[in-house]
Amino acid sequence: MSHPFRFGLMAQGGSTVAEVTTRARRAEELGYYSILYNDHYLGPGAAMTSANHSIQASAAIPTAVLAATATERLVIGFRVLSVDYHNPVVLAKELATIDVFSGGRLEVGMGAGWVEAEYAGMGIRYDRPGIRIARLGEAVEVLRACFGEGEVDVRGEHVHASGFSGVPKPVGRVPIAIGGGGPKILQLAARKADIVAFNVSNAAGKLTADGTKSATATAVSEKVDIVRQAAGERFGDLQLEIGNYFTFVTDDVAATAATLSERTRGVLDMPLDEVLEHPHALLGDIDQICDTLEKRRELYGFNYITVRETEIETFAPIVDRLAGR
């Protein structure tokens, strides 16, 4: 049986208090389930330009706190926090505090990190993927231990935390998402997460057309099978989330696709038929997109749909029609 639809916004934060609070309140008014902040730190310059990545105006954690204080029901979280940017014990305390102060509305998204130029810009060692993924798994163990009862005792190969109990304790079980686009991290998510966040492959350490092409309909079907096999009996309890980076609610699909192709040259680079089937893209009018989402939930299991915060208004009719169904 499929899980009901949830809809979230992938957010970049904001430059002012008003910008952040207004956007969060509007998301709540429109019926979105969550607002999820990215975790990037560098301003304009050669590093993020080389990564083909946009600039994030404000830091994720304080922005999430601000959004929580401005809302009453909206789930506040991250898509995703990079494991190498945060000490896991410090992070656990910060996250538990957000959960308590928000009345239990926190969702934690964790990732292995991928923007190689950002690592270099901050002077952080960029280990090979297997090490970063292993470290992520151990960091998630620390979060769970700090959120739970008894003393923390995690003695991993990469992460060590012991001899204390975590405080404060969250209001309830904090859902943890693990996001990524490769087999190893998806297997980790299947074993340890509550939410599996499907992404394109960022193995190149920057945004590339090859990364987007790694998430075609066939490839994503194979990724879901990887998660199903790794999860075993717990697969039915997992929420499957996907980021729809290329979302256009429009009555003129052909013209919009042509514009999209031009705007994403070097990032998408696909013919129209492949763009329309791409699991990370949504093009069509309200009826078409609703039909596409229902078909993809049946085909892949995706019930948790996230779109860019810039689509908050245009995507709202779809949220209104499908949320909770």
C-alpha positions as CSV (number, residue, x, y, z in Angstrom):
1,M,0.0,0.0,0.0
2,S,1.4,3.4,-1.0
3,H,2.0,6.1,1.6
4,P,0.0,9.3,1.3
5,F,1.5,12.2,-0.5
6,R,3.7,14.7,1.3
7,F,5.0,17.9,-0.3
8,G,8.1,19.8,0.7
9,L,10.0,22.9,-0.4
10,M,13.8,22.8,-1.0
11,A,14.9,26.1,0.4
12,Q,18.0,28.3,0.1
13,G,17.3,30.4,3.2
14,G,17.0,34.1,2.8
15,S,18.8,37.5,3.2
16,T,16.4,39.0,5.7
17,V,14.2,37.9,8.6
18,A,11.1,38.9,6.7
19,E,12.1,36.8,3.6
20,V,12.5,33.7,5.7
21,T,9.5,34.0,7.9
22,T,7.2,35.1,5.1
23,R,8.1,32.1,2.9
24,A,7.7,29.7,5.8
25,R,4.3,31.0,6.8
26,R,3.2,31.0,3.2
27,A,4.3,27.3,2.8
28,E,2.2,26.5,5.9
29,E,-0.8,28.4,4.6
30,L,-0.6,26.6,1.2
31,G,-0.6,23.1,2.8
32,Y,3.0,22.1,2.3
33,Y,4.2,19.4,4.7
34,S,7.8,20.8,5.1
35,I,10.4,23.3,4.3
36,L,13.9,21.9,4.0
37,Y,17.0,24.0,4.0
38,N,20.2,23.3,2.1
39,D,23.6,23.3,3.8
40,H,26.2,25.4,1.9
41,Y,28.5,28.1,3.3
42,L,30.6,29.8,0.6
43,G,29.7,33.1,-1.0
44,P,30.3,34.2,-4.6
45,G,33.7,33.3,-6.0
46,A,35.7,30.7,-7.9
47,A,34.8,27.8,-5.7
48,M,31.0,27.7,-6.2
49,T,31.3,28.9,-9.8
50,S,33.4,25.9,-10.6
51,A,30.8,23.7,-9.0
52,N,28.0,25.2,-11.0
53,H,26.2,25.7,-7.7
54,S,24.1,28.6,-6.6
55,I,24.9,30.7,-3.5
56,Q,23.0,30.2,-0.2
57,A,22.4,33.4,1.6
58,S,22.0,32.1,5.1
59,A,23.1,29.2,7.2
60,A,20.8,26.2,7.4
61,I,20.4,25.7,11.2
62,P,19.7,29.3,12.3
63,T,17.4,29.7,9.3
64,A,15.5,26.6,10.3
65,V,15.1,28.0,13.9
66,L,13.7,31.2,12.5
67,A,11.2,29.4,10.3
68,A,10.1,27.3,13.2
69,T,9.3,30.3,15.3
70,A,7.3,31.8,12.5
71,T,5.0,28.7,12.0
72,E,2.9,26.3,14.0
73,R,2.4,23.1,12.0
74,L,5.0,23.1,9.2
75,V,7.7,20.5,9.5
76,I,11.2,22.2,9.6
77,G,14.3,20.4,8.4
78,F,17.2,20.0,6.0
79,R,17.9,18.6,2.6
80,V,20.6,17.8,3.5
81,L,23.2,18.5,6.2
82,S,26.7,17.5,5.1
83,V,28.3,15.1,7.6
84,D,31.7,16.7,7.3
85,Y,30.5,20.2,8.1
86,H,29.3,19.4,11.6
87,N,30.6,17.6,14.7
88,P,27.9,15.0,15.2
89,V,27.6,15.5,19.0
90,V,27.3,19.3,18.6
91,L,24.8,18.7,15.8
92,A,22.7,16.3,17.8
93,K,22.3,18.9,20.6
94,E,21.4,21.6,18.1
95,L,18.9,19.4,16.4
96,A,17.3,18.2,19.6
97,T,16.9,21.8,20.8
98,I,15.2,22.7,17.5
99,D,12.8,19.8,17.9
100,V,12.0,20.8,21.5
101,F,11.5,24.5,20.7
102,S,9.4,23.7,17.7
103,G,7.1,21.3,19.6
104,G,8.4,18.2,17.7
105,R,8.4,19.5,14.2
106,L,11.9,18.6,13.1
107,E,13.0,16.4,10.2
108,V,16.7,15.8,9.8
109,G,18.2,15.2,6.4
110,M,21.8,14.0,6.3
111,G,24.2,13.5,3.4
112,A,27.8,12.5,2.7
113,G,28.8,15.8,1.2
114,W,29.6,16.3,-2.5
115,V,30.7,19.8,-3.5
116,E,34.5,19.2,-3.8
117,A,35.3,22.9,-4.3
118,E,33.4,23.8,-1.2
119,Y,35.4,21.4,0.9
120,A,38.6,22.9,-0.6
121,G,37.3,26.4,0.1
122,M,36.7,25.6,3.8
123,G,39.9,23.6,4.2
124,I,38.1,20.3,4.8
125,R,39.6,17.1,3.5
126,Y,37.6,15.6,0.7
127,D,37.8,11.8,1.3
128,R,36.7,9.3,-1.3
129,P,32.9,8.5,-1.3
130,G,33.2,5.2,0.6
131,I,34.8,6.9,3.6
132,R,32.4,9.8,3.6
133,I,29.4,7.4,3.4
134,A,30.8,5.3,6.2
135,R,31.3,8.4,8.3
136,L,27.8,9.4,7.6
137,G,26.5,6.1,8.9
138,E,28.4,6.5,12.1
139,A,27.3,10.1,12.5
140,V,23.6,8.9,12.2
141,E,24.3,6.4,14.9
142,V,25.5,9.3,17.2
143,L,22.3,11.3,16.5
144,R,20.1,8.3,17.3
145,A,22.1,7.6,20.5
146,C,22.0,11.3,21.6
147,F,18.2,11.4,20.9
148,G,17.7,8.1,22.8
149,E,18.0,7.0,26.4
150,G,21.1,5.9,28.3
151,E,24.7,6.9,27.7
152,V,26.1,7.4,24.2
153,D,28.7,4.9,23.2
154,V,29.6,5.0,19.5
155,R,33.1,3.9,18.7
156,G,33.3,3.7,14.9
157,E,36.1,3.8,12.5
158,H,35.6,7.5,11.8
159,V,33.3,8.8,14.6
160,H,33.7,8.5,18.3
161,A,31.3,9.7,21.0
162,S,30.9,8.2,24.5
163,G,30.6,8.8,28.2
164,F,27.5,11.1,28.3
165,S,23.8,11.2,27.8
166,G,22.3,13.5,25.2
167,V,20.3,16.5,26.3
168,P,17.7,17.8,25.6
169,K,15.6,14.8,24.4
170,P,13.5,15.4,21.4
171,V,9.7,15.5,21.8
172,G,9.3,12.2,19.9
173,R,11.2,10.1,17.4
174,V,12.9,12.5,15.0
175,P,12.6,11.3,11.4
176,I,16.0,11.0,9.7
177,A,16.4,11.2,6.0
178,I,19.5,10.1,4.2
179,G,20.0,11.5,0.7
180,G,22.1,10.5,-2.3
181,G,22.2,9.2,-5.8
182,G,24.6,6.2,-5.7
183,P,24.1,2.6,-4.7
184,K,26.2,2.7,-1.5
185,I,24.5,5.7,0.1
186,L,21.1,4.4,-0.9
187,Q,21.8,1.1,0.7
188,L,22.9,3.0,3.9
189,A,19.6,5.0,3.7
190,A,17.6,1.8,3.3
191,R,19.2,0.4,6.5
192,K,19.3,3.4,8.8
193,A,16.9,6.1,7.6
194,D,13.2,6.7,8.0
195,I,13.2,8.6,4.7
196,V,15.2,7.8,1.6
197,A,15.9,11.0,-0.4
198,F,16.7,10.1,-4.0
199,N,19.1,12.4,-5.8
200,V,21.0,12.6,-9.0
201,S,24.6,11.4,-8.9
202,N,27.0,14.0,-7.7
203,A,30.1,11.8,-8.0
204,A,31.9,14.4,-10.1
205,G,31.9,16.8,-7.1
206,K,29.9,19.4,-9.0
207,L,26.7,19.8,-11.0
208,T,27.1,18.2,-14.4
209,A,24.9,16.9,-17.2
210,D,26.2,13.4,-16.5
211,G,24.9,13.6,-13.0
212,T,21.4,14.5,-14.2
213,K,21.6,11.7,-16.8
214,S,22.4,9.2,-14.0
215,A,18.8,9.5,-12.8
216,T,16.8,8.6,-15.9
217,A,13.6,6.6,-15.5
218,T,15.4,3.3,-15.9
219,A,18.2,4.3,-13.6
220,V,15.8,5.4,-10.9
221,S,13.9,2.2,-11.1
222,E,17.1,0.4,-10.5
223,K,17.9,2.6,-7.5
224,V,14.5,1.8,-6.0
225,D,15.3,-1.9,-6.4
226,I,18.6,-1.4,-4.6
227,V,16.7,0.3,-1.7
228,R,14.1,-2.4,-1.6
229,Q,16.7,-5.2,-1.4
230,A,18.8,-3.4,1.2
231,A,15.8,-2.5,3.4
232,G,14.3,-5.9,3.5
233,E,11.2,-6.1,5.7
234,R,11.4,-2.4,6.6
235,F,10.9,-1.2,3.0
236,G,7.2,-0.8,3.5
237,D,7.8,1.6,6.4
238,L,10.2,3.9,4.5
239,Q,9.1,7.2,3.0
240,L,10.6,7.6,-0.5
241,E,11.3,11.2,-1.3
242,I,12.5,12.7,-4.5
243,G,13.7,16.2,-5.4
244,N,12.0,17.6,-8.5
245,Y,14.6,20.2,-9.5
246,F,13.0,20.9,-12.9
247,T,9.4,21.7,-12.1
248,F,7.2,23.8,-14.5
249,V,3.4,24.1,-14.1
250,T,2.4,25.1,-17.6
251,D,-0.2,24.7,-20.3
252,D,2.5,24.9,-23.0
253,V,4.8,21.9,-22.4
254,A,6.7,22.1,-25.7
255,A,7.7,25.8,-25.3
256,T,8.5,25.3,-21.7
257,A,10.7,22.3,-22.4
258,A,12.5,24.3,-25.1
259,T,13.2,27.1,-22.6
260,L,14.3,24.5,-20.0
261,S,16.7,23.0,-22.5
262,E,18.3,26.3,-23.1
263,R,18.4,27.4,-19.5
264,T,20.0,24.1,-18.4
265,R,22.5,23.6,-21.2
266,G,25.3,21.5,-19.8
267,V,23.1,20.3,-16.9
268,L,20.1,18.6,-18.4
269,D,20.9,18.2,-22.1
270,M,18.1,15.7,-22.9
271,P,15.5,15.4,-25.7
272,L,12.0,16.3,-24.8
273,D,10.7,12.8,-24.4
274,E,13.4,12.0,-21.9
275,V,12.8,15.2,-20.0
276,L,9.1,14.4,-19.6
277,E,9.9,11.0,-18.2
278,H,12.8,12.1,-16.0
279,P,11.8,11.4,-12.4
280,H,13.4,14.6,-11.1
281,A,11.4,16.7,-13.6
282,L,7.8,17.7,-13.7
283,L,6.3,19.5,-16.7
284,G,2.7,20.0,-17.5
285,D,-0.6,21.6,-16.4
286,I,-2.1,20.8,-13.0
287,D,-4.0,17.7,-14.2
288,Q,-0.9,16.3,-16.0
289,I,1.4,16.8,-13.1
290,C,-1.1,15.2,-10.7
291,D,-1.4,12.3,-13.0
292,T,2.3,12.0,-13.4
293,L,2.9,12.0,-9.6
294,E,0.3,9.3,-9.0
295,K,1.8,7.1,-11.7
296,R,5.3,7.6,-10.3
297,R,4.1,6.7,-6.8
298,E,2.7,3.5,-8.2
299,L,5.8,2.8,-10.3
300,Y,8.6,3.9,-7.9
301,G,6.9,4.4,-4.5
302,F,7.7,8.1,-4.4
303,N,5.2,9.7,-2.0
304,Y,7.3,12.6,-0.6
305,I,7.7,15.2,-3.3
306,T,9.9,18.2,-2.9
307,V,10.2,21.2,-5.3
308,R,12.3,24.3,-5.2
309,E,10.9,27.1,-3.1
310,T,10.6,29.3,-6.2
311,E,7.7,27.1,-7.2
312,I,5.8,27.7,-4.0
313,E,2.9,29.4,-5.6
314,T,2.7,27.7,-9.0
315,F,2.9,24.2,-7.4
316,A,0.3,25.0,-4.7
317,P,-2.7,23.7,-6.6
318,I,-1.1,20.3,-6.9
319,V,-0.4,20.3,-3.1
320,D,-4.0,21.3,-2.5
321,R,-5.3,18.4,-4.7
322,L,-3.0,15.6,-3.6
323,A,-1.6,16.2,-0.1
324,G,-2.6,13.5,2.3
325,R,-4.1,11.3,-0.5
